[in-house]
Amino acid sequence: MLKIENLCVSYGGIEAVKGISFEVPDKSIVTLIGANGAGKSTTLRTVVGLVKPQSGKIIYNDKDITGKSSEEIVRNGITLVPEGRRIFPNLTVYENLKIGAYMRKDDYSEDIKWVYDLFPRLKERSWQFAGTLSGGEQQMLAVGRALMSKPELIMMDEPSLGLAPLVVKGIFEIIKEINKLGVTILLIEQNANLALRVADQGHVLETGRIKLSGKGQELLENAEVKAAYLGNKKHELAQQ
């Protein structure tokens, strides 16, 4: 579905992404893991048109979308759940969801019901101001808002950031459920354990380059990945 070919991105003369290439197959979950500053978020922001690449190509469904506007990219079926959620705090839950469908011309009332079915907590708080929600509820709203554009590919930037372990577990159950419904997912996640457990394919980024690639389970068992990113979290996860 998505092909990244020799992508290079620079900020103020500093290369943040240095010629990376990878693919995201249709209906799969692919994760990018790595330390802060590795180029993960920059990659997603470039795919969705928020950052212009220096060179390379972004191919989506056999169409070159390199350098296209964010609006055009969203219309083509890609959406981003940004780091930090970026919900509209002074609007209600319902109004935030409506904004997610702002480019649609069809009746999206059934999709709002679908989002409420995925996130019953949001339905309970439909007329509550989004800024008064808990961190986990705001993350649910950010995902639900992204789904309102009816994406074929949804990209998520650190969906577990700042959330309690039980809430994180619930978010990842929703990620798997969305994927089962046929939505392709490109995921950036600080919790490498959880990310690799749900991912079909993973890529390890270091200072703007892909250092390792493989199936999620293979990377979980890779000694280098364990030492750098997993630590003792595997044992903690097993106890949950």
Salt bridges, closest charged atoms under 4 A:
ASP26 OD2 - LYS27 NZ 3.30
GLU71 OE2 - ARG75 NH2 3.02
ASP106 OD2 - ARG104 NH2 2.89
GLU110 OE2 - LYS113 NZ 3.33
ASP111 OD2 - ARG104 NH2 2.71
GLU124 OE1 - ARG125 NH1 3.13
GLU137 OE2 - ARG121 NH1 3.12
GLU137 OE2 - ARG125 NE 3.12
GLU173 OE2 - LYS176 NZ 3.24
GLU206 OE1 - LYS211 NZ 3.53
GLU224 OE2 - LYS211 NZ 2.76
